[in-house]
Amino acid sequence: MKIGMSVNGSAQDHDVEDRTLLVQYLREACGLTGTKIGCDTSSCGACTVLVDGESVKSCTMLAAQADQAAITTIEGLANGDEWHPVQTAFHENHGLQCGYCTAGMVLATVSLLDEIPNPTEREVRLGLEGNLCRCTGYHNIVKSVLAAAETMQGAK
Amino acid sequence: MIPAAFDYVRAGSAAEAISLIGEHGEDAKFLAGGMSLLPLMKLRLATPSVLIDVGRVRDLSYVRDEGDHIAIGALTRHRDLETSALLGEECGLLRAVAAQVGDNQVRHRGTIGGSVAHGDPASDLPAALLALDATFVLQGPSGTRSVPAGEFFRGFLETAMTPDELLTEIQVHKRGTATFAYEKFNRRAQDWAIVGAVAARVNGGTHVALVNMGSTPLRATAVETALAQGASPADAAREAAAGTEPPADLNASPEFRAHLAQVLVRRALEAI
C-alpha cells in the first residue's frame, strides 16, 4: 500500500507491504537507521520515535497507522549543527555507555519533558520505565534528563 | 519479528467499521491502538487475514459527563484517561489505574476499548471496570446493546462480544471522592501485573477485583462477603484466592499467586 508521512520535516512516500512496521519503514524504506530495534516486543524502548510529538514504540505500530503523521527520529532532533538540549545534556552528563538505547532514551525524554517540563527524579524514573539500558547506566541518564529540564526551563 | 501477511483497511466511522467486518468475515480483526494485538501478531499467535483500523475514529475518543454516569469513548487513550480532570473528580480509580498501564509509550497509543475487548486477565483496566460495575456498549449490524462488566469477560481473551460487534463506549457510575486503591505486583516497572488487586468503596460497600488470578479478571466475592459480614481487612484478605484458579507461568506458580493475592488485597483494603 502507498503510505506517506513527514519524517523529520521531509515528505517520505513509499509503497510498502501492509504488514510493514513503522520501525522497518523508517530504517528500510527511509534509510534512517538511527532508530534501533532492541527487543522487538515493545519492552525495551530502543525503537522509540515521536509520532505527532508523542513517544511511541515503533516496533509495535504499523507504518499504515502512522500514515500522514509527523515523525521525529533521532536524526531529526538537532537543529542543523545545534544539538537539542536533551542531546547536549546526555553528552555532558555521560548519559550513555554503549549507546544502543540512547536514541530511544533521548526521544522518550523529549516527550516526557513536553508533558512534565519540570519533573522530580521519581517522575523521570517512572517516565522512562519503558526504556531499558542494558549497561544499567540509569544514574547518569536520570541526571541528564534533570539537567535537560533545567536548561529548557531556563530557555523559556 | 514481522506479522504474517494481512490486508489493512481503515474505517472512518463505527458504522463503516461494522460494515467492513461484515464484508470481510470472521478472519478480520479490529485494530485500535494495537498495543495487545500487534505483539500477538508478531509472535504469530494471531494471524488475522484483514485488519480493520478503527484508530482514527476520533469521535469515539471522549470522557463525558452524562449526568448520572461518565461515558468514555472506546478509543480514548490511556494517556487521555490519566490526565482527565473529569475522571479525577468523578472516578479517580480509573484515572489512577490508567496511569499504571504499561509505560508512557504504550499509554500514548493504547485505548481503554482495546484493553477491554482484548479481555486479557493480566490487564489493569478490565479488573478496575469490574470493581466499578461498569457497562460496555457494543455496536453491531443490528444495533447497540449494553453488557454489564460482570457478564462480559467469559474466558481467556474471550468476551461476550460477537466477532461483528465493536465496543464503542464504557460507562461508569459517578463515584465522587470514593476511596480506592490498586496494588500491582510485578518484577519490572512496565510489566504486566503478576497479580493485582483493586479495592473501592462503592455505595457503602467494598468491591474487590483481581488481576491475573484466573482466565478472566475476577471479583473477589469471598472477600466482599467477609467484609459485608464485618470481617477486618486482614481477615477478609485471607479469602482473596478462594475459588480462583491462578495460572502458572515463568513469573509465578499458582501457590505464589494465591499468596500474592492475599497480601495485595490486604494492602489495598488497608489503604481505603
Chai-1 contact restraints between the chains, C-beta under 6 A:
chainA,res_idxA,chainB,res_idxB,connection_type,confidence,min_distance_angstrom,max_distance_angstrom,comment,restraint_id
A,D18,B,D7,contact,1.0,0.0,6.0,A-B,restraint_1
A,D18,B,Y8,contact,1.0,0.0,6.0,A-B,restraint_2
A,R19,B,P3,contact,1.0,0.0,6.0,A-B,restraint_3
A,R19,B,A5,contact,1.0,0.0,6.0,A-B,restraint_4
A,D40,B,M1,contact,1.0,0.0,6.0,A-B,restraint_5
A,S42,B,P39,contact,1.0,0.0,6.0,A-B,restraint_6
A,T48,B,Q105,contact,1.0,0.0,6.0,A-B,restraint_7
A,E54,B,H108,contact,1.0,0.0,6.0,A-B,restraint_8
A,S55,B,N104,contact,1.0,0.0,6.0,A-B,restraint_9
A,S55,B,Q105,contact,1.0,0.0,6.0,A-B,restraint_10
A,V56,B,Q105,contact,1.0,0.0,6.0,A-B,restraint_11
A,V56,B,H108,contact,1.0,0.0,6.0,A-B,restraint_12
A,V56,B,R109,contact,1.0,0.0,6.0,A-B,restraint_13
A,K57,B,Q105,contact,1.0,0.0,6.0,A-B,restraint_14
A,T60,B,L38,contact,1.0,0.0,6.0,A-B,restraint_15
A,A64,B,Y8,contact,1.0,0.0,6.0,A-B,restraint_16
A,G127,B,N104,contact,1.0,0.0,6.0,A-B,restraint_17
A,E129,B,D103,contact,1.0,0.0,6.0,A-B,restraint_18
A,E129,B,A189,contact,1.0,0.0,6.0,A-B,restraint_19
A,E129,B,Q190,contact,1.0,0.0,6.0,A-B,restraint_20
A,G130,B,D103,contact,1.0,0.0,6.0,A-B,restraint_21
A,G130,B,N104,contact,1.0,0.0,6.0,A-B,restraint_22
A,G130,B,Q105,contact,1.0,0.0,6.0,A-B,restraint_23
A,G130,B,Q190,contact,1.0,0.0,6.0,A-B,restraint_24
